[in-house]
Amino acid sequence: MIFSGVANQPANLNTIKSTISKYQIPVVKKNLDQDIANVPNEIEDQSANLSSAKNSIPKYQIPVDITNLDQDIANVPNEIQSQSILIDKSVEYPSDPDLFRETILSTPLIRALTEIGPCQPGIDGKHFIFPKNKNGQSFLLKWYDKITKSNFPCKRNWLVYSPRSNKMFCFPCFLFRTISQHHYQWSDPSKGVSNFRKGHEKIVKHEQSNEHKIAEREYLILRTRIKNDSTVVHNIILAGKKEKEHNRNVLKRLIDLSLFLAKNGLPFRGHRENFSYKTPNQGLFIELVKLVSKYDAVLAKHLAESNKNETYLSHMIQNDIIKSMAHETVQLILNEIKLAKYFTIIIDSTIDINKNDQFSLSLRFVDNEGKIREHFICFEELPGASASNYFNILNKCIEKYNLEFSMCRGQAYDGASTMSGRFSGLQSKVKELNPLAMYIHCCAHNLNLVLIDSIRSSVVAVSFFGTLETLYTFLTGSLPRLHILKEEQAKQVEGVILTLKKLSDTRWASHKRAVDSVYNSLPAIVKTLKQISKGKISNTKSKTVSEAQGLLFHVMKLKFSFMLVMWKNILGKAYILSNYLQNTSIDLTTAFNMITACSENIKSMRTTEHFLEIQKNAIVLCETFDGATKFDEQRNKKTKQFFDEMGVDNNLNKSSDLNFKIHTYFVILDSFVNVLNHRFEDFSNTVQQFECLDPKKYFFDKKISEKSINQLIKLSDIYQIDIDQDDLILEYESFSSVYYHLNKDCEGISTNDVLKFMITNDMISSYPNLSTLYKIFYTLPVSSATAERSFSRLKLIKTFLRSTLTEEKLSNLAILSIEKCTAEKIDFDKVIETFAQMKKRRKLL
């Protein structure tokens, strides 16, 4: 470990300084080379005399501290690595002494400089012009060569020319400057020899000096040993590398096991986690480690040989591993966002099991392949429910992840006033900082509100869904009643039996599932209610019988079956649209086209023919359980008759079918269509701004319409900091012509595929402004469903048994679980680096 020249430096020699004292290494003044060669054997024997070592210290100037040799030796590889970082090999002439004016030459740094070699520009065959100094002289290339008396040429490998300071140095004296302290000009990087007029004389004089010869001897010894890999430091480095490799292999296995648990939302800890004691519940993490160690020699060796406090199985280490993995996962996402440049924020909140309000942040962007991506970023606890609270947490996240808020081009929330308020809501506060962050009301939320409003438009519809909710509560609230229902369902339906579903205003698909389950099981439900209402179940309370009779009364009517068939049709169409709107890759134009198509489908149902078809299907359904096949007759209504009115005008009674069609069926359909158009009016206006980007409408004509150009000009005015208006119009005209000729014989592509078309055909460089506009368009979100999905995972992670999770750990586990596809791509070596930098570790990593 000790080579004499290096040991003479006043550098950081913590790895050497206590070797002599603790292991009693004798250093003899006469034969230094032999002393150094014998160091490894003498360290093992530990049989020398401490006094002789102390006598050797003054000559070789070795600073001795008789403490912590084991830790110092263990730190050698880390010190070498940290010192080698000081040498930037990417720069030209990395061993130039001028680069090390303020640097203490430690043992690892001297070794690294020796491996690089002296700085000798021009000697490698490359042309180099030596500048002149203030006296008009310059360094001469021939000074690198030396001619002996026998005319034998040789190289001066010690001579250094610094191109940065335009001075000469001696490489051995620079490395071992304490030895040549009387020739400080040749050794001190802040000095140097700049008198080139007598340059050759100074070179000859210095190379003949005794100090130079001593330094050169040390340099040659060190260089030879490095070349032959015979230094003690090399052996320690080699041993450190093996230990480091083993520790990293162990940690990679622990990271892999942690990633498996985190991706699947499984708990880590148990009741008793002490690895040394056999307890029945040590947690999944430790149990998995035990299981894998049975078949893995590396992990088994680690568990068998590690000290109790070095097993890396504690809950604190588990948290650090989870944090490191989450950090690398988020970094992968953030790196893609920085490449994409533009992004959109998607925000929502929910209450967790501890009654804490959890803020969820997701980002939407377009990657380099033109694909739309949405990724969850983090959970944060909200201190309150005001717009300021949301905005403060958002600002905190933007700063935490080093995002450029000026690049935000959109924001998507639900319709709550706190979020969507135009004057004091979150969207207004975001627009104050970035006016280009366009607000989009979540279309999936909007569609759900349309359904709720259309239900409330009719008393019959409200009563119908109330009956569905009561059926669910009544039949599933008692185990005997549920058993009867299942028996009847098994007799009626072969295969999968749909259970009754509960209604919810916040779960968008709950209404459809509730209707479908009752529609498929209605005959079984009727038979079950009949058995209960007749008191065939023992110990049945009178209240239960009364409730069953009341439900049976409503279910047996044709009105109930009609509503069941009608809402099955309406909700089926709305369900398809809702699922499509929640797709992360959908764009505004495609979403608007789907919404328009759904509105037209519902509007097409507002005919007598369609009403009769639904009525026919409802009658067929009623006949399966002997239900009513006609609507209830309405009581005749008479108006007040005046003296000049005829008696026939007195009768205002309509048929029951006509009355139901006009006052119920048409009312519900009209309400659905009107509310749909009203609620999506703002969304429609936003989409119309980007209509010129739809290739199906404007790229199939040889001549571009004036409307398209006007819309393009308006867009360029909005995004004038991103695009140039004149260039954009030229690019638009050119691309539309190219697109027309390439796609005039086919159906063309959708708006969502235009950017991919450009990238595939290498057109981005030709249409930079137009491609930027498409990127911004794709970045605008359609829904905030990504935030909603994170809440589903939140409930699986933070359960009743895991309710004490800290906010940081909850967010880390969520990112690994929600973004599992990205988490699988993380580099374990980078995870280990992050893990090692968190705090000082007991083992070498």
Phi, psi and omega in degrees: 000335185253117170246134200300317183298317181294324184291344180281356185276148175276039184264190182279100183244046180296333181282348185246328197300328183258001179301316184296315185287309187289319182263004173055057181274122178281126177248113182266136186290331190284304187251082183295320182298316180294323177301315183293318180296331183271357185304310182302317181293324183286332175295320180291317184289322182052043186241014184268183184256129182295327185295320179295326177294319181294325178293333181279344185297315183300319182295315185265000174053049179267118177287126186247131173226115188275060180212144166053046177296319182302315180292323179296316180295321179296335182273355183304308180300322180293320180293321178296318180294317182292325179286325180294338177294333180293338180266108178272099184286351179282340179279162179282135182057068184291344180262016177299122181303334181296339179285348187239036179299318185253017185251133174277128183280098177276172181304309180298325181291321177298318179297317181295319178294323178296321179295325179286318181098171183290155178274108182226076180297142180093343183273345182273011179094344179280140181290128180223130178262117180278120182289158179271149176275189184292342178267001177089006178259158179221163177291143181252136182298329184291346180291342176293340184256152180227134179253122178281173180298333179272015180061029177264119182282144175214161183266143172268087182288351180271339187284132182236134170246128180264108180292339181280324181254352181057049180221165178257148176219166173252120185297311178299319181291328176295320181285321184242058192293335181292332178289319183257049185292337178281347177245053186297332179299326181277342186249333184274120182298336180277351180256261181088164180255115182245359179277088183281347179296322176248034185299313183295321179298317180295322179298312181296318181296319182290319183289345177266355182285153181292323180296320179294320182295322178295314180296319180295323178299315179295321180296316181293323178297313182296315181298320180293319180291324176296318180297322181268002180054045184247006180281154178294325178299321178298319179295321178293319178298317180298316178294322178295322178296319178296317179294318180297318179296319179296315180297322179291322177297321177295314183294326177297323178292319178293323177295317180297318178294319178296320180295322178299314180293317183292318181299324184265007176067029183267150180288153180263316194265162179234193182284316177233119186250013178287116185292333184286335183255139180274106178239154185291337184226089178261002180096156183294325182298307181293323179295322176293320177300316178298317182296313182292326182296339177292335184241001182236119184291323182296313180291323178296318178297319180299315181291327183281326189255343184284149174291164183301326182264015180231019182278344182060040179241359183290163181294332178291319177294320177302316180295321179294321178295316179299316180297319180295317179295317179296321179299314180292325178296314179296322180297322177300317179293315182295325177298320178292323179295320179293326175290324180289331178080303183263148178208167178231142179264138177236119189229142172201172179216158178209164179264128179271186186292338178269010181065028174264141179276115184262122178272126181247128179242127174231156181234144178240137180203175179244124183279183185291345178267002180084012180269140178279130183232141173231130183226138173286142182247309185193165167250143173221144179280128180274129178284340180201181184251014181276164178297327179295320177298315177299316183293320179296318178294321178298315178299319178300317180292320179299317179289321182298319183261011173055047179266145176273107184294337179293343180269000178285127183243001180196163178212134183232124177222180172277188187269010179299143183299328178299325182269314191263357183305130184283341184250320182228010179279178181298321182297325180290322179292323177292320180291337176295323178277324183218095182298342182276357179280088184290133180273132176237119175287128183309119184292326179294318174298316181300316180296322178296322177293327176298316179297317181295317179295321180291328176292319182287349182287343183228134177296324180296319180293318178298316179296322180298310181288333173294322177295320177299316180295319179294321176301315180299312182296317185289314187279332180263352181279351180227132182294318177299318179295322179293323178296319178297317179298316181294323178295318179291324177294321180295325177289327186274316189245136174261138180097219184287131179257124179280127177277156179292143184247150179271143178278149177207135180286338183265339177267113192294331184263002187293323181295317180295316181295322178295317180294315181298318182294319179289321180300317182284339184243015187299315177300320178294322179296318180298315179297321178297315180295324178295317179297319181290317183293336177271002176072029182282349177268130182293148178060030179279132180283155180296328178295320179295317178298318180297318179296320179295319179295321179295316178294320180296323179300317181286320185291328184287345183283152177294329180302319180294314180294322178299313179297326179296314180291318182296311182290335174297320178290312183296310183292332176297316178292317180293327181293318177299315179296319181298315179296322181292321180293338179274357178292131184289337185264006182281147177252173186297316183296314179297319179297317180295322178296321178293320179295317178297319180296320178296319179297319179293322178296316179293321180295326180292341178284348185275062176224158177295322180299316180291323177299315180294325179294317178295319179298320179297315179295326179291321178296319177298319179295318181295326181294339180288340179228024177060041178273178180291144181247007178224149176290153179296135178289138179272147177295138179298134179251133179238138177263162179294130184260128178269170189293333183262006181268148178275157184293332182292335180288352185285336185267110179253015184287136174247162177294154183297323179295313181295321180297317180292321181296317185283314189267351180235299186298307181293324181298316180295315181294316179297319179296317180300311183294314182295316180293323178299313180295321181291313184290333180259019180294313179297320179297320178297319178296322178295317181295323181296333177295332183253016182300330182293347180269357180277113184292334182290338184260330190232354182256006181258008175248144180295329181248129181285136181288156179293330178298319180296318180295318179297318177296323179294320178295318178298319178295319180293331176290322180293314185253046184291339178280348181256331186223158175260127188295312183297314179294324181297316181296319178296318179294322180296315179295318180293315183292322179297324178292315178298315181296320181298315182289332180278337187235013183291340181259008180222180184285346181084193183236166179276170178300326182293343186251002183295314181296321176298323177299317178296315182293316181299322182264014175055052181251000185298317181293334179279331182232064184295319182288318180294319178294325176296319179296320177294323178298315178297318180298315179293331182291332180295129186277161176257324181213169175253032183295332179299320176294321178297321179295326179295330178292325177297318178289327178302317182291336177277334182272308182265088181260184179300321181281347182238033186285349181265012178302136175288160182298321181294315181293322178301314180294320179295316178294324180294317181295324179287328181278315182287316181260050184296328179295320177287322180298329179290346181265356184293148178274119182297329178295321177292325176298318180294321178298316178297317179298318182291330183276350180295318181199171179288125183261151180288333182251152182287122180237000000 
